[in-house]
């Protein structure tokens, strides 16, 4: 059986199963991630689009076009941010949405847009 990760939104309407190893786990402090997540730093992991299945009763998340190459995904019922669905065949999921977000393969490997964080906010990724 393939390794998989499960997760979803706050109300449970939007659920997902992501198959296989996650790609590029990282944190990001860019302004877009801050506004999307409401946090100073967002924690992300990517999966090929064909390895993510939306399983909850709400179906696929609602999306909002956020850039030339990506749309932000969220639950239309509770408003929870879920991640980003890129034009290239990638789904980037927020690590906080995973049921078991303490798994080793989800640990961020690097930090993007470190300069976007307030000077008092310190991120350490080892």
FINUSE-821465 format. One record per residue (C-alpha): residue number from 1; residue in one letter; x, y, z. Coordinates in pm, whole numbers, m for minus. Example, Ala and Ser with C-alpha at 12.3 -4.5 7.8 and 13.67 -1.06 7.14 Angstrom:
2
{1 A {1230 m450 780}};
{2 S {1367 m106 714}};
END
This chain:
126
{1 X {0 0 0}};
{2 X {133 344 m93}};
{3 X {220 591 178}};
{4 X {m40 863 202}};
{5 X {m134 1170 402}};
{6 X {m486 1279 495}};
{7 X {m621 1614 604}};
{8 X {m886 1876 557}};
{9 X {m1049 2199 660}};
{10 X {m1178 2311 998}};
{11 X {m1540 2199 944}};
{12 X {m1453 1872 766}};
{13 X {m1643 1952 446}};
{14 X {m1324 1954 238}};
{15 X {m1100 1650 294}};
{16 X {m806 1516 97}};
{17 X {m578 1218 57}};
{18 X {m231 1293 m83}};
{19 X {m47 985 m212}};
{20 X {326 922 m218}};
{21 X {615 1122 m84}};
{22 X {563 1497 m39}};
{23 X {777 1733 m247}};
{24 X {952 2053 m137}};
{25 X {829 2091 222}};
{26 X {913 2449 315}};
{27 X {805 2759 501}};
{28 X {734 3095 338}};
{29 X {697 3451 468}};
{30 X {594 3629 147}};
{31 X {306 3877 173}};
{32 X {77 3654 m36}};
{33 X {127 3358 198}};
{34 X {78 3583 500}};
{35 X {m253 3711 371}};
{36 X {m370 3370 253}};
{37 X {m296 3197 583}};
{38 X {m331 3483 831}};
{39 X {8 3379 973}};
{40 X {348 3544 948}};
{41 X {485 3222 804}};
{42 X {306 2950 612}};
{43 X {428 2589 601}};
{44 X {378 2417 267}};
{45 X {433 2083 97}};
{46 X {368 1992 m265}};
{47 X {223 1685 m433}};
{48 X {163 1610 m802}};
{49 X {m197 1705 m880}};
{50 X {m284 1350 m985}};
{51 X {m178 1225 m639}};
{52 X {m427 1445 m448}};
{53 X {m787 1327 m416}};
{54 X {m1056 1548 m263}};
{55 X {m1266 1312 m50}};
{56 X {m1496 1518 174}};
{57 X {m1865 1584 124}};
{58 X {m1783 1937 1}};
{59 X {m1587 1802 m297}};
{60 X {m1306 2020 m428}};
{61 X {m1214 2342 m251}};
{62 X {m1318 2678 m387}};
{63 X {m1031 2868 m548}};
{64 X {m933 3229 m597}};
{65 X {m685 3326 m870}};
{66 X {m390 3477 m680}};
{67 X {m123 3507 m949}};
{68 X {m42 3431 m1311}};
{69 X {40 3070 m1220}};
{70 X {m163 2975 m912}};
{71 X {m499 2981 m735}};
{72 X {m545 2971 m358}};
{73 X {m772 2696 m226}};
{74 X {m1014 2729 66}};
{75 X {m1330 2579 209}};
{76 X {m1641 2771 99}};
{77 X {m1820 2669 420}};
{78 X {m1576 2749 702}};
{79 X {m1324 2961 509}};
{80 X {m1020 2751 607}};
{81 X {m717 2797 385}};
{82 X {m607 2465 237}};
{83 X {m327 2554 m2}};
{84 X {m266 2648 m363}};
{85 X {m350 2474 m688}};
{86 X {m87 2569 m943}};
{87 X {m131 2574 m1319}};
{88 X {155 2327 m1349}};
{89 X {35 1993 m1222}};
{90 X {107 2066 m855}};
{91 X {m108 2104 m546}};
{92 X {66 2280 m257}};
{93 X {m104 2202 74}};
{94 X {m63 2390 401}};
{95 X {102 2152 647}};
{96 X {m134 2264 925}};
{97 X {m426 2104 737}};
{98 X {m281 1751 767}};
{99 X {m429 1516 1027}};
{100 X {m79 1399 1123}};
{101 X {136 1705 1056}};
{102 X {420 1583 1279}};
{103 X {537 1319 1030}};
{104 X {906 1348 941}};
{105 X {850 1373 566}};
{106 X {649 1695 619}};
{107 X {930 1875 803}};
{108 X {1025 2195 613}};
{109 X {1365 2185 445}};
{110 X {1406 2556 370}};
{111 X {1244 2898 415}};
{112 X {1128 3117 124}};
{113 X {1102 3496 142}};
{114 X {1272 3521 480}};
{115 X {1292 3898 423}};
{116 X {911 3922 420}};
{117 X {884 3843 789}};
{118 X {890 4114 1058}};
{119 X {1240 4155 1202}};
{120 X {1124 4022 1541}};
{121 X {992 3698 1384}};
{122 X {1265 3434 1379}};
{123 X {1242 3118 1174}};
{124 X {1483 2830 1211}};
{125 X {1473 2545 963}};
{126 X {1748 2291 1013}};
END
